[in-house]
Amino acid sequence: MEDTLKDAWADALTSGLYKQSRAAMNRGGGFCCLGVLCEVAMELGYPVVKTEVEDMDDVFEYRLAGEPYGDMDALTTGLMETFDISTDQQNKFIGLNDGEVVVNPETNFYESVAPVDFAGIAERLDEVLD
């Protein structure tokens, strides 16, 4: 990911301007961390298109200009390529934002991992993107 985009994303996550929500990139005025990334990218002039999802009030999806379809839950292939984010990295960000269930390798039992707030995600950008 370009440093300018990453730095602006970290700043936006810690700015207090975005309310954190789960399970959609932009729903009801709340954002997941990837929705914030799309908003920041638009502000920086990236060719990101934001559209309201048909038959769903106040739910938005994002796509790269030229892509036929957007997604409200995750980055499209074009957005991942433009932002230089792999599928594994995207899944890690979704898990941080929404929480996740993982298998503890010592006990072989499932454990819930609590969601991380935007400030915590901002602190982990370099770790996830490496």
N, CA, C and O atoms as CSV, one atom per row, in Angstrom:
chain,resi,resn,atom,element,x,y,z
A,1,MET,N,N,0.847,-1.177,0.000
A,1,MET,CA,C,0.000,0.000,0.000
A,1,MET,C,C,0.890,1.237,0.000
A,1,MET,O,O,1.907,1.294,0.691
A,2,GLU,N,N,0.491,2.203,-0.776
A,2,GLU,CA,C,1.243,3.459,-0.818
A,2,GLU,C,C,1.209,4.128,0.559
A,2,GLU,O,O,0.186,4.125,1.245
A,3,ASP,N,N,2.355,4.700,0.945
A,3,ASP,CA,C,2.455,5.331,2.258
A,3,ASP,C,C,1.449,6.449,2.455
A,3,ASP,O,O,0.909,6.605,3.550
A,4,THR,N,N,1.187,7.229,1.417
A,4,THR,CA,C,0.237,8.341,1.536
A,4,THR,C,C,-1.149,7.823,1.903
A,4,THR,O,O,-1.817,8.386,2.770
A,5,LEU,N,N,-1.577,6.756,1.246
A,5,LEU,CA,C,-2.888,6.169,1.535
A,5,LEU,C,C,-2.899,5.553,2.931
A,5,LEU,O,O,-3.848,5.751,3.690
A,6,LYS,N,N,-1.860,4.816,3.269
A,6,LYS,CA,C,-1.800,4.167,4.581
A,6,LYS,C,C,-1.811,5.206,5.706
A,6,LYS,O,O,-2.515,5.039,6.702
A,7,ASP,N,N,-1.039,6.264,5.547
A,7,ASP,CA,C,-0.991,7.308,6.577
A,7,ASP,C,C,-2.336,8.020,6.721
A,7,ASP,O,O,-2.776,8.308,7.833
A,8,ALA,N,N,-2.980,8.298,5.597
A,8,ALA,CA,C,-4.292,8.964,5.638
A,8,ALA,C,C,-5.336,8.035,6.259
A,8,ALA,O,O,-6.218,8.494,6.985
A,9,TRP,N,N,-5.245,6.744,5.983
A,9,TRP,CA,C,-6.158,5.758,6.568
A,9,TRP,C,C,-5.983,5.708,8.081
A,9,TRP,O,O,-6.964,5.727,8.825
A,10,ALA,N,N,-4.729,5.646,8.535
A,10,ALA,CA,C,-4.462,5.624,9.979
A,10,ALA,C,C,-4.997,6.894,10.642
A,10,ALA,O,O,-5.603,6.836,11.712
A,11,ASP,N,N,-4.770,8.033,10.002
A,11,ASP,CA,C,-5.272,9.299,10.553
A,11,ASP,C,C,-6.795,9.290,10.648
A,11,ASP,O,O,-7.358,9.735,11.648
A,12,ALA,N,N,-7.458,8.786,9.618
A,12,ALA,CA,C,-8.926,8.749,9.612
A,12,ALA,C,C,-9.458,7.809,10.694
A,12,ALA,O,O,-10.455,8.112,11.349
A,13,LEU,N,N,-8.788,6.667,10.880
A,13,LEU,CA,C,-9.236,5.709,11.896
A,13,LEU,C,C,-9.153,6.286,13.301
A,13,LEU,O,O,-9.941,5.923,14.174
A,14,THR,N,N,-8.200,7.182,13.519
A,14,THR,CA,C,-8.012,7.751,14.858
A,14,THR,C,C,-8.611,9.146,15.010
A,14,THR,O,O,-8.495,9.762,16.069
A,15,SER,N,N,-9.249,9.642,13.957
A,15,SER,CA,C,-9.756,11.023,13.958
A,15,SER,C,C,-11.029,11.223,14.771
A,15,SER,O,O,-11.327,12.340,15.195
A,16,GLY,N,N,-11.779,10.146,14.989
A,16,GLY,CA,C,-13.071,10.277,15.653
A,16,GLY,C,C,-14.185,10.686,14.710
A,16,GLY,O,O,-15.328,10.841,15.141
A,17,LEU,N,N,-13.882,10.866,13.431
A,17,LEU,CA,C,-14.897,11.264,12.450
A,17,LEU,C,C,-15.761,10.097,11.987
A,17,LEU,O,O,-16.857,10.299,11.463
A,18,TYR,N,N,-15.271,8.889,12.179
A,18,TYR,CA,C,-15.984,7.706,11.706
A,18,TYR,C,C,-16.434,6.855,12.887
A,18,TYR,O,O,-15.637,6.522,13.764
A,19,LYS,N,N,-17.709,6.510,12.901
A,19,LYS,CA,C,-18.263,5.620,13.920
A,19,LYS,C,C,-18.030,4.186,13.448
A,19,LYS,O,O,-18.337,3.844,12.306
A,20,GLN,N,N,-17.491,3.358,14.326
A,20,GLN,CA,C,-17.203,1.979,13.957
A,20,GLN,C,C,-18.452,1.116,14.050
A,20,GLN,O,O,-19.233,1.219,14.996
A,21,SER,N,N,-18.621,0.264,13.049
A,21,SER,CA,C,-19.712,-0.714,13.060
A,21,SER,C,C,-19.183,-2.034,12.531
A,21,SER,O,O,-18.009,-2.137,12.174
A,22,ARG,N,N,-20.013,-3.013,12.480
A,22,ARG,CA,C,-19.604,-4.366,12.090
A,22,ARG,C,C,-20.441,-4.863,10.901
A,22,ARG,O,O,-21.542,-4.373,10.648
A,23,ALA,N,N,-19.903,-5.823,10.200
A,23,ALA,CA,C,-20.620,-6.632,9.209
A,23,ALA,C,C,-20.979,-5.926,7.911
A,23,ALA,O,O,-21.625,-6.538,7.060
A,24,ALA,N,N,-20.600,-4.693,7.720
A,24,ALA,CA,C,-20.772,-4.004,6.437
A,24,ALA,C,C,-19.785,-2.847,6.401
A,24,ALA,O,O,-19.437,-2.282,7.438
A,25,MET,N,N,-19.340,-2.502,5.208
A,25,MET,CA,C,-18.347,-1.432,5.115
A,25,MET,C,C,-18.923,-0.065,5.463
A,25,MET,O,O,-18.217,0.791,5.997
A,26,ASN,N,N,-20.196,0.142,5.164
A,26,ASN,CA,C,-20.812,1.452,5.428
A,26,ASN,C,C,-22.321,1.239,5.557
A,26,ASN,O,O,-23.028,1.083,4.561
A,27,ARG,N,N,-22.794,1.234,6.790
A,27,ARG,CA,C,-24.218,1.002,7.039
A,27,ARG,C,C,-24.691,1.917,8.159
A,27,ARG,O,O,-24.110,1.948,9.244
A,28,GLY,N,N,-25.753,2.661,7.880
A,28,GLY,CA,C,-26.387,3.476,8.905
A,28,GLY,C,C,-25.470,4.490,9.559
A,28,GLY,O,O,-25.632,4.809,10.737
A,29,GLY,N,N,-24.518,4.994,8.812
A,29,GLY,CA,C,-23.588,5.968,9.361
A,29,GLY,C,C,-22.415,5.355,10.095
A,29,GLY,O,O,-21.571,6.084,10.617
A,30,GLY,N,N,-22.338,4.028,10.150
A,30,GLY,CA,C,-21.212,3.340,10.770
A,30,GLY,C,C,-20.358,2.675,9.707
A,30,GLY,O,O,-20.846,2.300,8.641
A,31,PHE,N,N,-19.092,2.535,10.008
A,31,PHE,CA,C,-18.126,2.018,9.036
A,31,PHE,C,C,-17.307,0.894,9.635
A,31,PHE,O,O,-17.027,0.888,10.834
A,32,CYS,N,N,-16.927,-0.053,8.800
A,32,CYS,CA,C,-15.850,-0.953,9.179
A,32,CYS,C,C,-14.552,-0.286,8.724
A,32,CYS,O,O,-14.587,0.704,7.993
A,33,CYS,N,N,-13.429,-0.813,9.145
A,33,CYS,CA,C,-12.159,-0.175,8.797
A,33,CYS,C,C,-11.937,-0.124,7.289
A,33,CYS,O,O,-11.306,0.811,6.798
A,34,LEU,N,N,-12.437,-1.101,6.545
A,34,LEU,CA,C,-12.279,-1.093,5.080
A,34,LEU,C,C,-13.170,-0.050,4.424
A,34,LEU,O,O,-12.808,0.504,3.386
A,35,GLY,N,N,-14.324,0.226,5.010
A,35,GLY,CA,C,-15.163,1.318,4.519
A,35,GLY,C,C,-14.469,2.656,4.707
A,35,GLY,O,O,-14.546,3.527,3.841
A,36,VAL,N,N,-13.788,2.822,5.841
A,36,VAL,CA,C,-13.014,4.045,6.069
A,36,VAL,C,C,-11.909,4.151,5.023
A,36,VAL,O,O,-11.659,5.235,4.495
A,37,LEU,N,N,-11.250,3.040,4.721
A,37,LEU,CA,C,-10.220,3.045,3.684
A,37,LEU,C,C,-10.783,3.534,2.356
A,37,LEU,O,O,-10.155,4.354,1.686
A,38,CYS,N,N,-11.953,3.047,1.966
A,38,CYS,CA,C,-12.568,3.475,0.705
A,38,CYS,C,C,-12.899,4.966,0.721
A,38,CYS,O,O,-12.678,5.665,-0.269
A,39,GLU,N,N,-13.425,5.449,1.837
A,39,GLU,CA,C,-13.740,6.880,1.959
A,39,GLU,C,C,-12.477,7.727,1.832
A,39,GLU,O,O,-12.478,8.745,1.140
A,40,VAL,N,N,-11.419,7.317,2.486
A,40,VAL,CA,C,-10.148,8.043,2.426
A,40,VAL,C,C,-9.596,8.022,1.006
A,40,VAL,O,O,-9.124,9.040,0.501
A,41,ALA,N,N,-9.656,6.861,0.365
A,41,ALA,CA,C,-9.153,6.741,-1.003
A,41,ALA,C,C,-9.913,7.682,-1.939
A,41,ALA,O,O,-9.306,8.307,-2.808
A,42,MET,N,N,-11.219,7.788,-1.772
A,42,MET,CA,C,-11.997,8.722,-2.597
A,42,MET,C,C,-11.523,10.152,-2.374
A,42,MET,O,O,-11.365,10.915,-3.327
A,43,GLU,N,N,-11.295,10.515,-1.105
A,43,GLU,CA,C,-10.817,11.865,-0.796
A,43,GLU,C,C,-9.466,12.155,-1.438
A,43,GLU,O,O,-9.182,13.294,-1.810
A,44,LEU,N,N,-8.633,11.123,-1.568
A,44,LEU,CA,C,-7.308,11.288,-2.170
A,44,LEU,C,C,-7.326,11.200,-3.690
A,44,LEU,O,O,-6.283,11.339,-4.328
A,45,GLY,N,N,-8.504,10.971,-4.279
A,45,GLY,CA,C,-8.622,10.951,-5.727
A,45,GLY,C,C,-8.519,9.586,-6.379
A,45,GLY,O,O,-8.442,9.496,-7.604
A,46,TYR,N,N,-8.515,8.528,-5.596
A,46,TYR,CA,C,-8.543,7.193,-6.179
A,46,TYR,C,C,-9.897,6.992,-6.866
A,46,TYR,O,O,-10.899,7.550,-6.420
A,47,PRO,N,N,-9.939,6.206,-7.944
A,47,PRO,CA,C,-11.192,6.022,-8.688
A,47,PRO,C,C,-12.141,5.022,-8.021
A,47,PRO,O,O,-12.472,3.982,-8.590
A,48,VAL,N,N,-12.564,5.358,-6.812
A,48,VAL,CA,C,-13.482,4.511,-6.044
A,48,VAL,C,C,-14.892,5.054,-6.235
A,48,VAL,O,O,-15.128,6.257,-6.126
A,49,VAL,N,N,-15.816,4.158,-6.518
A,49,VAL,CA,C,-17.215,4.529,-6.711
A,49,VAL,C,C,-18.017,3.994,-5.524
A,49,VAL,O,O,-17.894,2.828,-5.148
A,50,LYS,N,N,-18.832,4.862,-4.947
A,50,LYS,CA,C,-19.683,4.516,-3.803
A,50,LYS,C,C,-21.132,4.636,-4.251
A,50,LYS,O,O,-21.542,5.674,-4.769
A,51,THR,N,N,-21.900,3.582,-4.053
A,51,THR,CA,C,-23.316,3.619,-4.424
A,51,THR,C,C,-24.159,3.017,-3.307
A,51,THR,O,O,-23.725,2.112,-2.594
A,52,GLU,N,N,-25.372,3.539,-3.173
A,52,GLU,CA,C,-26.295,2.986,-2.184
A,52,GLU,C,C,-26.832,1.662,-2.702
A,52,GLU,O,O,-27.183,1.542,-3.876
A,53,VAL,N,N,-26.895,0.674,-1.824
A,53,VAL,CA,C,-27.381,-0.650,-2.193
A,53,VAL,C,C,-28.895,-0.564,-2.406
A,53,VAL,O,O,-29.625,-0.047,-1.561
A,54,GLU,N,N,-29.345,-1.073,-3.537
A,54,GLU,CA,C,-30.762,-1.039,-3.871
A,54,GLU,C,C,-31.578,-1.797,-2.827
A,54,GLU,O,O,-31.186,-2.877,-2.384
A,55,ASP,N,N,-32.690,-1.234,-2.447
A,55,ASP,CA,C,-33.619,-1.820,-1.474
A,55,ASP,C,C,-33.049,-1.930,-0.058
A,55,ASP,O,O,-33.585,-2.669,0.768
A,56,MET,N,N,-31.984,-1.209,0.224
A,56,MET,CA,C,-31.409,-1.194,1.581
A,56,MET,C,C,-31.099,0.262,1.919
A,56,MET,O,O,-30.163,0.848,1.376
A,57,ASP,N,N,-31.882,0.831,2.809
A,57,ASP,CA,C,-31.673,2.224,3.167
A,57,ASP,C,C,-30.365,2.420,3.917
A,57,ASP,O,O,-30.047,1.694,4.859
A,58,ASP,N,N,-29.620,3.419,3.472
A,58,ASP,CA,C,-28.402,3.857,4.155
A,58,ASP,C,C,-27.347,2.753,4.264
A,58,ASP,O,O,-26.622,2.678,5.256
A,59,VAL,N,N,-27.263,1.897,3.236
A,59,VAL,CA,C,-26.207,0.891,3.130
A,59,VAL,C,C,-25.517,1.128,1.792
A,59,VAL,O,O,-26.165,1.229,0.750
A,60,PHE,N,N,-24.182,1.214,1.843
A,60,PHE,CA,C,-23.426,1.554,0.648
A,60,PHE,C,C,-22.419,0.468,0.304
A,60,PHE,O,O,-21.920,-0.253,1.169
A,61,GLU,N,N,-22.139,0.380,-0.990
A,61,GLU,CA,C,-21.116,-0.535,-1.467
A,61,GLU,C,C,-20.067,0.274,-2.233
A,61,GLU,O,O,-20.320,1.395,-2.672
A,62,TYR,N,N,-18.898,-0.320,-2.378
A,62,TYR,CA,C,-17.792,0.342,-3.058
A,62,TYR,C,C,-17.260,-0.559,-4.160
A,62,TYR,O,O,-17.324,-1.785,-4.070
A,63,ARG,N,N,-16.731,0.077,-5.204
A,63,ARG,CA,C,-16.079,-0.647,-6.285
A,63,ARG,C,C,-15.082,0.290,-6.952
A,63,ARG,O,O,-15.146,1.507,-6.781
A,64,LEU,N,N,-14.190,-0.273,-7.690
A,64,LEU,CA,C,-13.262,0.509,-8.493
A,64,LEU,C,C,-14.002,0.948,-9.753
A,64,LEU,O,O,-14.749,0.163,-10.336
A,65,ALA,N,N,-13.805,2.175,-10.171
A,65,ALA,CA,C,-14.427,2.648,-11.417
A,65,ALA,C,C,-14.098,1.653,-12.526
A,65,ALA,O,O,-12.947,1.243,-12.681
A,66,GLY,N,N,-15.104,1.271,-13.288
A,66,GLY,CA,C,-14.929,0.291,-14.356
A,66,GLY,C,C,-15.342,-1.118,-13.958
A,66,GLY,O,O,-15.605,-1.953,-14.824
A,67,GLU,N,N,-15.402,-1.390,-12.668
A,67,GLU,CA,C,-15.890,-2.702,-12.237
A,67,GLU,C,C,-17.416,-2.703,-12.329
A,67,GLU,O,O,-18.053,-1.700,-12.004
A,68,PRO,N,N,-18.006,-3.812,-12.765
A,68,PRO,CA,C,-19.462,-3.823,-12.940
A,68,PRO,C,C,-20.246,-3.853,-11.638
A,68,PRO,O,O,-21.375,-3.365,-11.587
A,69,TYR,N,N,-19.665,-4.419,-10.583
A,69,TYR,CA,C,-20.401,-4.580,-9.335
A,69,TYR,C,C,-19.545,-4.145,-8.151
A,69,TYR,O,O,-18.320,-4.267,-8.160
A,70,GLY,N,N,-20.229,-3.637,-7.141
A,70,GLY,CA,C,-19.570,-3.296,-5.894
A,70,GLY,C,C,-19.839,-4.362,-4.855
A,70,GLY,O,O,-20.462,-5.386,-5.134
A,71,ASP,N,N,-19.357,-4.101,-3.652
A,71,ASP,CA,C,-19.570,-5.031,-2.543
A,71,ASP,C,C,-19.760,-4.214,-1.280
A,71,ASP,O,O,-19.057,-3.228,-1.058
A,72,MET,N,N,-20.708,-4.623,-0.455
A,72,MET,CA,C,-20.956,-3.912,0.795
A,72,MET,C,C,-20.231,-4.556,1.975
A,72,MET,O,O,-20.170,-3.972,3.057
A,73,ASP,N,N,-19.685,-5.747,1.778
A,73,ASP,CA,C,-19.072,-6.504,2.865
A,73,ASP,C,C,-17.549,-6.525,2.831
A,73,ASP,O,O,-16.907,-6.659,3.873
A,74,ALA,N,N,-16.971,-6.395,1.647
A,74,ALA,CA,C,-15.522,-6.540,1.499
A,74,ALA,C,C,-15.059,-5.777,0.263
A,74,ALA,O,O,-15.873,-5.360,-0.561
A,75,LEU,N,N,-13.772,-5.603,0.143
A,75,LEU,CA,C,-13.212,-4.931,-1.028
A,75,LEU,C,C,-13.368,-5.815,-2.262
A,75,LEU,O,O,-13.220,-7.034,-2.184
A,76,THR,N,N,-13.662,-5.199,-3.383
A,76,THR,CA,C,-13.702,-5.933,-4.649
A,76,THR,C,C,-12.268,-6.262,-5.071
A,76,THR,O,O,-11.308,-5.732,-4.511
A,77,THR,N,N,-12.141,-7.129,-6.048
A,77,THR,CA,C,-10.820,-7.499,-6.559
A,77,THR,C,C,-10.070,-6.267,-7.058
A,77,THR,O,O,-8.877,-6.115,-6.796
A,78,GLY,N,N,-10.765,-5.397,-7.771
A,78,GLY,CA,C,-10.127,-4.188,-8.286
A,78,GLY,C,C,-9.636,-3.270,-7.181
A,78,GLY,O,O,-8.556,-2.688,-7.286
A,79,LEU,N,N,-10.427,-3.138,-6.120
A,79,LEU,CA,C,-9.994,-2.307,-4.996
A,79,LEU,C,C,-8.808,-2.931,-4.277
A,79,LEU,O,O,-7.875,-2.226,-3.894
A,80,MET,N,N,-8.834,-4.244,-4.090
A,80,MET,CA,C,-7.692,-4.903,-3.435
A,80,MET,C,C,-6.417,-4.689,-4.250
A,80,MET,O,O,-5.357,-4.416,-3.685
A,81,GLU,N,N,-6.516,-4.811,-5.568
A,81,GLU,CA,C,-5.339,-4.599,-6.420
A,81,GLU,C,C,-4.872,-3.149,-6.354
A,81,GLU,O,O,-3.673,-2.889,-6.263
A,82,THR,N,N,-5.798,-2.215,-6.398
A,82,THR,CA,C,-5.449,-0.793,-6.362
A,82,THR,C,C,-4.805,-0.411,-5.041
A,82,THR,O,O,-3.847,0.362,-5.015
A,83,PHE,N,N,-5.323,-0.947,-3.947
A,83,PHE,CA,C,-4.790,-0.625,-2.618
A,83,PHE,C,C,-3.613,-1.527,-2.228
A,83,PHE,O,O,-2.981,-1.305,-1.195
A,84,ASP,N,N,-3.318,-2.540,-3.046
A,84,ASP,CA,C,-2.253,-3.506,-2.778
A,84,ASP,C,C,-2.502,-4.243,-1.457
A,84,ASP,O,O,-1.632,-4.320,-0.589
A,85,ILE,N,N,-3.714,-4.778,-1.340
A,85,ILE,CA,C,-4.116,-5.570,-0.182
A,85,ILE,C,C,-4.474,-6.972,-0.672
A,85,ILE,O,O,-5.279,-7.125,-1.591
A,86,SER,N,N,-3.880,-7.987,-0.063
A,86,SER,CA,C,-4.180,-9.366,-0.437
A,86,SER,C,C,-5.480,-9.823,0.235
A,86,SER,O,O,-5.992,-9.166,1.142
A,87,THR,N,N,-5.993,-10.947,-0.223
A,87,THR,CA,C,-7.185,-11.526,0.399
A,87,THR,C,C,-6.921,-11.842,1.867
A,87,THR,O,O,-7.774,-11.585,2.718
A,88,ASP,N,N,-5.749,-12.398,2.174
A,88,ASP,CA,C,-5.417,-12.713,3.565
A,88,ASP,C,C,-5.373,-11.447,4.424
A,88,ASP,O,O,-5.858,-11.444,5.556
A,89,GLN,N,N,-4.792,-10.375,3.885
A,89,GLN,CA,C,-4.732,-9.118,4.632
A,89,GLN,C,C,-6.134,-8.560,4.852
A,89,GLN,O,O,-6.466,-8.113,5.950
A,90,GLN,N,N,-6.957,-8.588,3.803
A,90,GLN,CA,C,-8.329,-8.119,3.945
A,90,GLN,C,C,-9.064,-8.919,5.025
A,90,GLN,O,O,-9.750,-8.341,5.868
A,91,ASN,N,N,-8.922,-10.231,4.998
A,91,ASN,CA,C,-9.587,-11.073,5.996
A,91,ASN,C,C,-9.106,-10.750,7.408
A,91,ASN,O,O,-9.888,-10.798,8.357
A,92,LYS,N,N,-7.833,-10.426,7.549
A,92,LYS,CA,C,-7.304,-10.051,8.856
A,92,LYS,C,C,-7.950,-8.743,9.327
A,92,LYS,O,O,-8.326,-8.628,10.494
A,93,PHE,N,N,-8.081,-7.767,8.440
A,93,PHE,CA,C,-8.729,-6.501,8.819
A,93,PHE,C,C,-10.195,-6.729,9.193
A,93,PHE,O,O,-10.690,-6.130,10.148
A,94,ILE,N,N,-10.886,-7.585,8.454
A,94,ILE,CA,C,-12.280,-7.886,8.778
A,94,ILE,C,C,-12.361,-8.546,10.151
A,94,ILE,O,O,-13.242,-8.218,10.946
A,95,GLY,N,N,-11.454,-9.467,10.431
A,95,GLY,CA,C,-11.432,-10.121,11.734
A,95,GLY,C,C,-11.137,-9.155,12.868
A,95,GLY,O,O,-11.738,-9.255,13.938
A,96,LEU,N,N,-10.217,-8.218,12.648
A,96,LEU,CA,C,-9.924,-7.213,13.665
A,96,LEU,C,C,-11.147,-6.342,13.917
A,96,LEU,O,O,-11.492,-6.062,15.064
A,97,ASN,N,N,-11.794,-5.918,12.847
A,97,ASN,CA,C,-12.937,-5.003,12.969
A,97,ASN,C,C,-14.159,-5.686,13.575
A,97,ASN,O,O,-14.825,-5.116,14.440
A,98,ASP,N,N,-14.454,-6.898,13.126
A,98,ASP,CA,C,-15.697,-7.572,13.511
A,98,ASP,C,C,-15.537,-8.583,14.636
A,98,ASP,O,O,-16.529,-9.041,15.203
A,99,GLY,N,N,-14.300,-8.934,14.965
A,99,GLY,CA,C,-14.070,-10.048,15.869
A,99,GLY,C,C,-14.087,-11.332,15.053
A,99,GLY,O,O,-14.544,-11.348,13.909
A,100,GLU,N,N,-13.595,-12.382,15.639
A,100,GLU,CA,C,-13.536,-13.641,14.893
A,100,GLU,C,C,-13.459,-14.814,15.857
A,100,GLU,O,O,-13.234,-14.653,17.056
A,101,VAL,N,N,-13.651,-15.983,15.299
A,101,VAL,CA,C,-13.510,-17.221,16.055
A,101,VAL,C,C,-12.286,-17.934,15.498
A,101,VAL,O,O,-12.166,-18.138,14.290
A,102,VAL,N,N,-11.378,-18.309,16.396
A,102,VAL,CA,C,-10.146,-18.980,15.980
A,102,VAL,C,C,-9.981,-20.270,16.771
A,102,VAL,O,O,-10.600,-20.451,17.820
A,103,VAL,N,N,-9.147,-21.156,16.264
A,103,VAL,CA,C,-8.832,-22.391,16.969
A,103,VAL,C,C,-7.553,-22.159,17.772
A,103,VAL,O,O,-6.524,-21.767,17.221
A,104,ASN,N,N,-7.629,-22.404,19.073
A,104,ASN,CA,C,-6.457,-22.308,19.926
A,104,ASN,C,C,-5.580,-23.523,19.638
A,104,ASN,O,O,-6.017,-24.655,19.846
A,105,PRO,N,N,-4.346,-23.311,19.162
A,105,PRO,CA,C,-3.503,-24.458,18.787
A,105,PRO,C,C,-3.091,-25.331,19.978
A,105,PRO,O,O,-2.750,-26.501,19.802
A,106,GLU,N,N,-3.120,-24.770,21.175
A,106,GLU,CA,C,-2.741,-25.556,22.346
A,106,GLU,C,C,-3.862,-26.465,22.825
A,106,GLU,O,O,-3.611,-27.583,23.275
A,107,THR,N,N,-5.108,-25.984,22.727
A,107,THR,CA,C,-6.239,-26.763,23.234
A,107,THR,C,C,-7.064,-27.399,22.129
A,107,THR,O,O,-7.838,-28.324,22.375
A,108,ASN,N,N,-6.896,-26.896,20.902
A,108,ASN,CA,C,-7.679,-27.327,19.752
A,108,ASN,C,C,-9.164,-26.993,19.896
A,108,ASN,O,O,-10.005,-27.600,19.233
A,109,PHE,N,N,-9.488,-26.027,20.764
A,109,PHE,CA,C,-10.860,-25.554,20.939
A,109,PHE,C,C,-11.021,-24.201,20.259
A,109,PHE,O,O,-10.065,-23.441,20.105
A,110,TYR,N,N,-12.254,-23.924,19.859
A,110,TYR,CA,C,-12.562,-22.613,19.289
A,110,TYR,C,C,-12.602,-21.559,20.392
A,110,TYR,O,O,-13.067,-21.815,21.503
A,111,GLU,N,N,-12.109,-20.382,20.062
A,111,GLU,CA,C,-12.146,-19.250,20.987
A,111,GLU,C,C,-12.594,-18.010,20.228
A,111,GLU,O,O,-12.236,-17.817,19.067
A,112,SER,N,N,-13.371,-17.182,20.887
A,112,SER,CA,C,-13.785,-15.912,20.298
A,112,SER,C,C,-12.725,-14.852,20.575
A,112,SER,O,O,-12.190,-14.752,21.679
A,113,VAL,N,N,-12.443,-14.074,19.551
A,113,VAL,CA,C,-11.522,-12.949,19.679
A,113,VAL,C,C,-12.351,-11.686,19.513
A,113,VAL,O,O,-13.032,-11.513,18.502
A,114,ALA,N,N,-12.294,-10.813,20.493
A,114,ALA,CA,C,-13.114,-9.594,20.488
A,114,ALA,C,C,-12.673,-8.647,19.379
A,114,ALA,O,O,-11.505,-8.642,18.990
A,115,PRO,N,N,-13.609,-7.845,18.869
A,115,PRO,CA,C,-13.247,-6.821,17.890
A,115,PRO,C,C,-12.254,-5.826,18.483
A,115,PRO,O,O,-12.188,-5.633,19.697
A,116,VAL,N,N,-11.493,-5.209,17.605
A,116,VAL,CA,C,-10.508,-4.197,17.978
A,116,VAL,C,C,-11.051,-2.837,17.539
A,116,VAL,O,O,-11.597,-2.717,16.442
A,117,ASP,N,N,-10.910,-1.824,18.373
A,117,ASP,CA,C,-11.399,-0.495,17.990
A,117,ASP,C,C,-10.515,0.107,16.901
A,117,ASP,O,O,-9.428,-0.398,16.618
A,118,PHE,N,N,-10.995,1.193,16.294
A,118,PHE,CA,C,-10.273,1.803,15.184
A,118,PHE,C,C,-8.846,2.198,15.564
A,118,PHE,O,O,-7.929,2.019,14.764
A,119,ALA,N,N,-8.645,2.728,16.761
A,119,ALA,CA,C,-7.292,3.119,17.172
A,119,ALA,C,C,-6.365,1.908,17.199
A,119,ALA,O,O,-5.210,1.996,16.781
A,120,GLY,N,N,-6.870,0.783,17.690
A,120,GLY,CA,C,-6.080,-0.445,17.715
A,120,GLY,C,C,-5.780,-0.969,16.327
A,120,GLY,O,O,-4.691,-1.484,16.071
A,121,ILE,N,N,-6.746,-0.839,15.429
A,121,ILE,CA,C,-6.515,-1.260,14.037
A,121,ILE,C,C,-5.458,-0.359,13.400
A,121,ILE,O,O,-4.575,-0.845,12.693
A,122,ALA,N,N,-5.541,0.945,13.645
A,122,ALA,CA,C,-4.548,1.884,13.095
A,122,ALA,C,C,-3.145,1.510,13.557
A,122,ALA,O,O,-2.188,1.607,12.788
A,123,GLU,N,N,-3.022,1.086,14.804
A,123,GLU,CA,C,-1.707,0.681,15.336
A,123,GLU,C,C,-1.180,-0.578,14.661
A,123,GLU,O,O,0.028,-0.812,14.647
A,124,ARG,N,N,-2.068,-1.386,14.106
A,124,ARG,CA,C,-1.676,-2.667,13.500
A,124,ARG,C,C,-1.565,-2.635,11.977
A,124,ARG,O,O,-1.323,-3.676,11.367
A,125,LEU,N,N,-1.732,-1.487,11.355
A,125,LEU,CA,C,-1.696,-1.426,9.896
A,125,LEU,C,C,-0.400,-2.008,9.339
A,125,LEU,O,O,-0.427,-2.858,8.449
A,126,ASP,N,N,0.730,-1.549,9.865
A,126,ASP,CA,C,2.013,-2.035,9.345
A,126,ASP,C,C,2.169,-3.542,9.540
A,126,ASP,O,O,2.664,-4.243,8.657
A,127,GLU,N,N,1.746,-4.027,10.694
A,127,GLU,CA,C,1.839,-5.464,11.003
A,127,GLU,C,C,1.035,-6.290,10.004
A,127,GLU,O,O,1.522,-7.301,9.500
A,128,VAL,N,N,-0.185,-5.867,9.718
A,128,VAL,CA,C,-1.040,-6.636,8.803
A,128,VAL,C,C,-0.578,-6.488,7.355
A,128,VAL,O,O,-0.650,-7.441,6.580
A,129,LEU,N,N,-0.108,-5.306,6.993
A,129,LEU,CA,C,0.255,-5.050,5.600
A,129,LEU,C,C,1.650,-5.564,5.221
A,129,LEU,O,O,1.994,-5.570,4.039
A,130,ASP,N,N,2.453,-5.993,6.188
A,130,ASP,CA,C,3.777,-6.538,5.869
A,130,ASP,C,C,3.679,-7.927,5.319
A,130,ASP,O,O,4.698,-8.537,4.996
